[in-house]
Amino acid sequence: MEISVKDIEKVILVNTVTLSHNKPHSINVEFYRCYRCGTGITQIQGRIVAISAGYIPSEDVPTITRCYVCSKDGIETNYTFQTQDTKIGPIKLTLAAADRVSTFHCIFCRSPLVQYTKDEAVILPEFEKIVIPHMLPCVRCKAKYMLMDIVEPVL
């Protein structure tokens, strides 16, 4: 995503989190955790449908939330949230590969589920190589993820 701060243009990497209205429990607010390190970064209302590498334009005004723990470690992990009316199913993931091995953590219970680079992914804790697309069930909290793709960030 290209932004301009004080007339200086900069490109930042953003992950778009798509939410759907949680009609049965419309007043529930949940804590959203960074998928790289597991740090809680914001509260959300609704059910997570997808996490996608890159900015997906919508009618909403984009608000960018940064994971402060990842930024201290030199990893740029930014999120923007949008709401769409869509079916609820496994959370669809399109992850951005960093220049080193990254780990995807369950956004609900922080369990490490998969380690990945731009070339390959292994399921944890077995360290078995997986073929994408691949279903990633969280054994601890029973959340279901569908790893759709791993992309290389374009700056």
C-alpha positions as CSV (number, residue, x, y, z in Angstrom):
1,M,0.0,0.0,0.0
2,E,1.3,3.4,-0.9
3,I,0.9,6.1,1.7
4,S,1.9,9.7,2.0
5,V,3.0,11.2,5.3
6,K,4.0,14.9,5.3
7,D,4.3,14.8,1.5
8,I,6.8,11.9,1.7
9,E,5.6,8.8,-0.1
10,K,6.2,5.4,1.4
11,V,5.2,1.8,0.6
12,I,4.1,-0.3,3.5
13,L,3.1,-4.0,3.6
14,V,-0.4,-4.6,4.9
15,N,-2.4,-7.7,5.7
16,T,-6.2,-7.4,5.1
17,V,-8.4,-9.1,7.6
18,T,-11.9,-9.7,6.3
19,L,-14.7,-10.0,8.9
20,S,-18.3,-11.1,8.6
21,H,-21.1,-10.0,10.8
22,N,-21.6,-12.4,13.7
23,K,-25.4,-12.5,13.7
24,P,-25.9,-15.1,16.5
25,H,-23.6,-13.2,18.8
26,S,-23.6,-9.6,17.5
27,I,-22.3,-8.0,20.7
28,N,-19.3,-10.3,21.1
29,V,-16.0,-8.5,20.9
30,E,-12.8,-10.6,20.5
31,F,-9.1,-9.9,20.8
32,Y,-7.3,-10.1,17.5
33,R,-3.7,-11.5,17.7
34,C,-0.8,-11.0,15.3
35,Y,-0.4,-14.2,13.4
36,R,3.4,-13.9,13.3
37,C,4.1,-13.6,17.1
38,G,0.7,-14.0,18.8
39,T,0.7,-10.5,20.4
40,G,-2.8,-9.1,21.0
41,I,-3.1,-5.9,18.9
42,T,-6.8,-4.9,18.7
43,Q,-10.3,-5.8,19.5
44,I,-12.7,-6.9,16.7
45,Q,-16.4,-7.5,16.4
46,G,-17.5,-10.2,13.9
47,R,-16.1,-13.5,12.6
48,I,-12.9,-13.7,10.7
49,V,-13.4,-14.9,7.2
50,A,-10.0,-14.3,5.6
51,I,-6.5,-13.0,6.2
52,S,-4.8,-11.8,3.0
53,A,-1.4,-10.5,2.3
54,G,-1.7,-7.1,0.7
55,Y,-4.3,-4.3,0.8
56,I,-7.7,-5.2,-0.6
57,P,-9.6,-2.0,-1.3
58,S,-13.1,-1.6,0.1
59,E,-15.6,1.2,0.8
60,D,-14.3,1.5,4.4
61,V,-11.7,4.1,5.2
62,P,-8.5,2.1,5.8
63,T,-7.1,2.2,9.3
64,I,-3.7,0.5,9.7
65,T,-2.8,-1.3,12.9
66,R,0.9,-2.3,13.5
67,C,2.1,-5.1,15.7
68,Y,4.6,-3.4,18.0
69,V,6.4,-6.6,18.9
70,C,7.1,-7.6,15.3
71,S,8.2,-4.0,14.4
72,K,10.7,-4.2,17.3
73,D,12.1,-7.4,15.7
74,G,12.4,-5.7,12.3
75,I,9.4,-7.4,10.7
76,E,6.8,-5.1,9.2
77,T,3.4,-6.6,10.2
78,N,0.5,-4.2,9.6
79,Y,-3.2,-5.0,9.5
80,T,-6.3,-3.4,8.1
81,F,-9.8,-4.7,8.9
82,Q,-12.9,-4.7,6.7
83,T,-16.4,-6.1,7.0
84,Q,-18.3,-8.0,4.3
85,D,-21.5,-10.1,4.3
86,T,-20.2,-13.5,3.4
87,K,-20.5,-17.2,4.4
88,I,-18.6,-18.4,7.5
89,G,-16.2,-21.3,6.9
90,P,-12.5,-22.0,7.4
91,I,-10.4,-18.8,7.7
92,K,-8.7,-18.4,4.3
93,L,-5.1,-17.5,4.5
94,T,-2.8,-15.8,2.0
95,L,0.5,-15.2,3.8
96,A,3.3,-12.9,2.9
97,A,6.8,-14.6,3.0
98,A,9.5,-12.7,4.8
99,D,13.2,-12.9,4.1
100,R,13.5,-15.6,6.8
101,V,11.4,-18.5,8.1
102,S,8.1,-17.3,9.5
103,T,5.6,-19.0,11.7
104,F,1.8,-18.7,11.5
105,H,0.2,-18.8,15.0
106,C,-3.5,-19.4,15.6
107,I,-5.0,-15.9,16.1
108,F,-7.2,-17.2,18.9
109,C,-5.0,-19.4,21.1
110,R,-1.5,-18.5,19.8
111,S,-0.5,-22.1,19.0
112,P,2.1,-22.3,16.2
113,L,0.5,-24.1,13.2
114,V,2.8,-23.8,10.2
115,Q,6.3,-22.5,9.4
116,Y,6.8,-21.1,5.9
117,T,9.1,-19.4,3.4
118,K,8.3,-18.3,-0.1
119,D,9.3,-21.8,-1.4
120,E,7.7,-24.2,1.1
121,A,5.6,-24.7,4.2
122,V,5.7,-27.3,7.0
123,I,3.0,-28.2,9.4
124,L,3.8,-28.0,13.1
125,P,4.7,-29.8,15.3
126,E,5.4,-32.7,12.9
127,F,7.6,-30.6,10.5
128,E,6.0,-32.4,7.5
129,K,6.1,-30.5,4.2
130,I,2.6,-29.6,3.0
131,V,1.2,-28.9,-0.5
132,I,-0.8,-25.7,-0.8
133,P,-3.8,-25.3,-0.6
134,H,-3.9,-27.1,2.7
135,M,-6.4,-27.3,5.6
136,L,-4.8,-26.3,9.0
137,P,-6.9,-27.3,12.0
138,C,-5.8,-25.9,15.3
139,V,-5.7,-28.9,17.7
140,R,-5.9,-26.7,20.8
141,C,-8.9,-24.4,20.1
142,K,-10.4,-26.2,17.0
143,A,-10.2,-23.1,14.7
144,K,-10.0,-24.1,11.0
145,Y,-7.7,-22.4,8.5
146,M,-7.3,-23.0,4.8
147,L,-3.8,-22.0,3.7
148,M,-4.5,-20.8,0.1
149,D,-1.1,-19.3,-0.9
150,I,2.2,-17.9,0.2
151,V,3.2,-14.8,-1.7
152,E,6.3,-12.7,-2.0
153,P,5.8,-9.0,-1.0
154,V,6.3,-6.6,-3.8
155,L,7.7,-3.2,-2.9
